[in-house]
């Protein structure tokens, strides 16, 4: 991993692009990461002037989303637009837990990845 002083985009990019078959594209003005055409992570900085830097990731659904938000509301939030589909945003301001961020990005990738890639060894 890079120096902890690296900006959040570079750190998220480094984590996401280590995962097999990942591509980065700009989507709605945000750095967004895809596997097999399916979005699995999006970095947002000051989205709609909210003053936050976050990475949005998939969860297994509404129950997991609610559990994460209730367990750690200072870390997780329901993001605009993606929240209705069970996604969460992870706050990257201050000194985030990059191990947790890496884990959630990898889990989101797994939730988005075709079964054939997972069966072939995935990550």
Phi and psi in degrees as GROMACS dihedral restraints (atoms count N, CA, C in turn):
[ dihedral_restraints ]
;  ai    aj    ak    al  type     phi  dphi    fc
    3     4     5     6     1   -83.5    20    10
    4     5     6     7     1   173.9    20    10
    6     7     8     9     1   -56.2    20    10
    7     8     9    10     1   136.9    20    10
    9    10    11    12     1   -59.0    20    10
   10    11    12    13     1   -17.3    20    10
   12    13    14    15     1   -79.0    20    10
   13    14    15    16     1    -8.5    20    10
   15    16    17    18     1   -59.1    20    10
   16    17    18    19     1   144.3    20    10
   18    19    20    21     1   -66.9    20    10
   19    20    21    22     1   154.1    20    10
   21    22    23    24     1   -54.9    20    10
   22    23    24    25     1   -38.7    20    10
   24    25    26    27     1   -61.4    20    10
   25    26    27    28     1   -46.5    20    10
   27    28    29    30     1   -63.0    20    10
   28    29    30    31     1   -39.3    20    10
   30    31    32    33     1   -67.5    20    10
   31    32    33    34     1   -46.4    20    10
   33    34    35    36     1   -63.1    20    10
   34    35    36    37     1   -43.0    20    10
   36    37    38    39     1   -58.2    20    10
   37    38    39    40     1   -46.0    20    10
   39    40    41    42     1   -60.5    20    10
   40    41    42    43     1   -43.6    20    10
   42    43    44    45     1   -65.0    20    10
   43    44    45    46     1   -50.4    20    10
   45    46    47    48     1   -66.2    20    10
   46    47    48    49     1   -42.3    20    10
   48    49    50    51     1   -75.1    20    10
   49    50    51    52     1    -8.2    20    10
   51    52    53    54     1   -75.1    20    10
   52    53    54    55     1   -19.2    20    10
   54    55    56    57     1   -80.4    20    10
   55    56    57    58     1   139.5    20    10
   57    58    59    60     1   -57.3    20    10
   58    59    60    61     1   143.2    20    10
   60    61    62    63     1    58.3    20    10
   61    62    63    64     1    27.8    20    10
   63    64    65    66     1   -90.0    20    10
   64    65    66    67     1   138.6    20    10
   66    67    68    69     1  -125.7    20    10
   67    68    69    70     1   147.5    20    10
   69    70    71    72     1  -107.7    20    10
   70    71    72    73     1   131.9    20    10
   72    73    74    75     1  -140.2    20    10
   73    74    75    76     1   155.7    20    10
   75    76    77    78     1   -82.5    20    10
   76    77    78    79     1   128.6    20    10
   78    79    80    81     1  -134.6    20    10
   79    80    81    82     1   121.7    20    10
   81    82    83    84     1    54.8    20    10
   82    83    84    85     1    37.5    20    10
   84    85    86    87     1    77.7    20    10
   85    86    87    88     1    10.1    20    10
   87    88    89    90     1  -122.7    20    10
   88    89    90    91     1   146.1    20    10
   90    91    92    93     1   -67.4    20    10
   91    92    93    94     1   120.6    20    10
   93    94    95    96     1  -130.8    20    10
   94    95    96    97     1   141.9    20    10
   96    97    98    99     1  -115.8    20    10
   97    98    99   100     1   135.9    20    10
   99   100   101   102     1  -128.3    20    10
  100   101   102   103     1   149.9    20    10
  102   103   104   105     1  -131.4    20    10
  103   104   105   106     1   127.1    20    10
  105   106   107   108     1    51.1    20    10
  106   107   108   109     1    39.4    20    10
  108   109   110   111     1    79.5    20    10
  109   110   111   112     1    -1.3    20    10
  111   112   113   114     1  -104.8    20    10
  112   113   114   115     1   128.5    20    10
  114   115   116   117     1   -68.5    20    10
  115   116   117   118     1   136.6    20    10
  117   118   119   120     1  -130.8    20    10
  118   119   120   121     1   -11.7    20    10
  120   121   122   123     1  -156.6    20    10
  121   122   123   124     1   145.0    20    10
  123   124   125   126     1  -144.2    20    10
  124   125   126   127     1   127.3    20    10
  126   127   128   129     1   -89.9    20    10
  127   128   129   130     1   131.4    20    10
  129   130   131   132     1  -125.1    20    10
  130   131   132   133     1   130.2    20    10
  132   133   134   135     1  -121.3    20    10
  133   134   135   136     1   119.2    20    10
  135   136   137   138     1    54.5    20    10
  136   137   138   139     1    41.8    20    10
  138   139   140   141     1   -62.9    20    10
  139   140   141   142     1   123.3    20    10
  141   142   143   144     1    52.8    20    10
  142   143   144   145     1    38.1    20    10
  144   145   146   147     1    58.4    20    10
  145   146   147   148     1    35.8    20    10
  147   148   149   150     1   -85.1    20    10
  148   149   150   151     1    -6.6    20    10
  150   151   152   153     1    74.8    20    10
  151   152   153   154     1     7.3    20    10
  153   154   155   156     1  -109.4    20    10
  154   155   156   157     1   155.0    20    10
  156   157   158   159     1  -117.1    20    10
  157   158   159   160     1   121.6    20    10
  159   160   161   162     1  -138.1    20    10
  160   161   162   163     1   161.7    20    10
  162   163   164   165     1  -116.8    20    10
  163   164   165   166     1   131.8    20    10
  165   166   167   168     1   -98.3    20    10
  166   167   168   169     1   134.9    20    10
  168   169   170   171     1  -138.5    20    10
  169   170   171   172     1   157.7    20    10
  171   172   173   174     1   -73.3    20    10
  172   173   174   175     1   152.8    20    10
  174   175   176   177     1  -121.6    20    10
  175   176   177   178     1   178.1    20    10
  177   178   179   180     1   -74.8    20    10
  178   179   180   181     1    -8.3    20    10
  180   181   182   183     1   151.0    20    10
  181   182   183   184     1  -171.7    20    10
  183   184   185   186     1   -58.8    20    10
  184   185   186   187     1   -36.7    20    10
  186   187   188   189     1   -65.4    20    10
  187   188   189   190     1   -46.3    20    10
  189   190   191   192     1   -66.2    20    10
  190   191   192   193     1   -41.5    20    10
  192   193   194   195     1   -55.7    20    10
  193   194   195   196     1   -50.3    20    10
  195   196   197   198     1   -63.4    20    10
  196   197   198   199     1   -42.0    20    10
  198   199   200   201     1   -60.6    20    10
  199   200   201   202     1   -44.9    20    10
  201   202   203   204     1   -63.5    20    10
  202   203   204   205     1   -46.1    20    10
  204   205   206   207     1   -63.7    20    10
  205   206   207   208     1   -43.1    20    10
  207   208   209   210     1   -68.0    20    10
  208   209   210   211     1   -36.7    20    10
  210   211   212   213     1   -72.7    20    10
  211   212   213   214     1   -33.6    20    10
  213   214   215   216     1  -146.6    20    10
  214   215   216   217     1    70.0    20    10
  216   217   218   219     1   -64.9    20    10
  217   218   219   220     1   -16.8    20    10
  219   220   221   222     1   -79.3    20    10
  220   221   222   223     1   -13.7    20    10
  222   223   224   225     1  -108.0    20    10
  223   224   225   226     1   -46.9    20    10
  225   226   227   228     1  -106.9    20    10
  226   227   228   229     1   144.0    20    10
  228   229   230   231     1  -142.5    20    10
  229   230   231   232     1   164.9    20    10
  231   232   233   234     1   -88.3    20    10
  232   233   234   235     1   113.5    20    10
  234   235   236   237     1   -78.1    20    10
  235   236   237   238     1   151.2    20    10
  237   238   239   240     1   -58.4    20    10
  238   239   240   241     1   141.4    20    10
  240   241   242   243     1    71.7    20    10
  241   242   243   244     1   -52.9    20    10
  243   244   245   246     1   -82.1    20    10
  244   245   246   247     1   -22.1    20    10
  246   247   248   249     1   -59.7    20    10
  247   248   249   250     1   -35.0    20    10
  249   250   251   252     1   -63.4    20    10
  250   251   252   253     1   -20.6    20    10
  252   253   254   255     1   -98.1    20    10
  253   254   255   256     1    12.2    20    10
  255   256   257   258     1    91.5    20    10
  256   257   258   259     1     9.2    20    10
  258   259   260   261     1   -78.8    20    10
  259   260   261   262     1   160.6    20    10
  261   262   263   264     1  -128.8    20    10
  262   263   264   265     1   156.0    20    10
  264   265   266   267     1  -106.3    20    10
  265   266   267   268     1   144.6    20    10
  267   268   269   270     1  -112.8    20    10
  268   269   270   271     1   123.1    20    10
  270   271   272   273     1   -68.7    20    10
  271   272   273   274     1   125.8    20    10
  273   274   275   276     1  -107.6    20    10
  274   275   276   277     1     6.8    20    10
  276   277   278   279     1   -75.6    20    10
  277   278   279   280     1   157.5    20    10
  279   280   281   282     1    72.9    20    10
  280   281   282   283     1  -127.1    20    10
  282   283   284   285     1  -120.9    20    10
  283   284   285   286     1    79.1    20    10
  285   286   287   288     1   -66.4    20    10
  286   287   288   289     1   158.0    20    10
  288   289   290   291     1   -82.0    20    10
  289   290   291   292     1    95.9    20    10
  291   292   293   294     1   -68.2    20    10
  292   293   294   295     1   -24.0    20    10
  294   295   296   297     1   -66.5    20    10
  295   296   297   298     1   -42.8    20    10
  297   298   299   300     1   -63.5    20    10
  298   299   300   301     1   -44.2    20    10
  300   301   302   303     1   -60.3    20    10
  301   302   303   304     1   -46.3    20    10
  303   304   305   306     1   -59.8    20    10
  304   305   306   307     1   -44.2    20    10
  306   307   308   309     1   -60.6    20    10
  307   308   309   310     1   -45.9    20    10
  309   310   311   312     1   -68.4    20    10
  310   311   312   313     1   -38.2    20    10
  312   313   314   315     1   -64.6    20    10
  313   314   315   316     1   -44.2    20    10
  315   316   317   318     1   -63.6    20    10
  316   317   318   319     1   -40.5    20    10
  318   319   320   321     1   -64.8    20    10
  319   320   321   322     1   -41.3    20    10
  321   322   323   324     1   -62.6    20    10
  322   323   324   325     1   -41.0    20    10
  324   325   326   327     1   -59.3    20    10
  325   326   327   328     1   -45.4    20    10
  327   328   329   330     1   -60.8    20    10
  328   329   330   331     1   -39.0    20    10
  330   331   332   333     1   -68.9    20    10
  331   332   333   334     1   -19.9    20    10
  333   334   335   336     1  -102.3    20    10
  334   335   336   337     1   -14.9    20    10
  336   337   338   339     1   -81.4    20    10
  337   338   339   340     1   140.1    20    10
  339   340   341   342     1   -59.6    20    10
  340   341   342   343     1   144.8    20    10
  342   343   344   345     1   -55.0    20    10
  343   344   345   346     1   -38.9    20    10
  345   346   347   348     1   -59.3    20    10
  346   347   348   349     1   -39.0    20    10
  348   349   350   351     1   -70.3    20    10
  349   350   351   352     1   -40.0    20    10
  351   352   353   354     1   -63.1    20    10
  352   353   354   355     1   -43.4    20    10
  354   355   356   357     1   -66.2    20    10
  355   356   357   358     1   -27.4    20    10
  357   358   359   360     1   -80.6    20    10
  358   359   360   361     1    -0.2    20    10
  360   361   362   363     1   121.4    20    10
  361   362   363   364     1   -13.7    20    10
  363   364   365   366     1    40.2    20    10
  364   365   366   367     1  -111.0    20    10
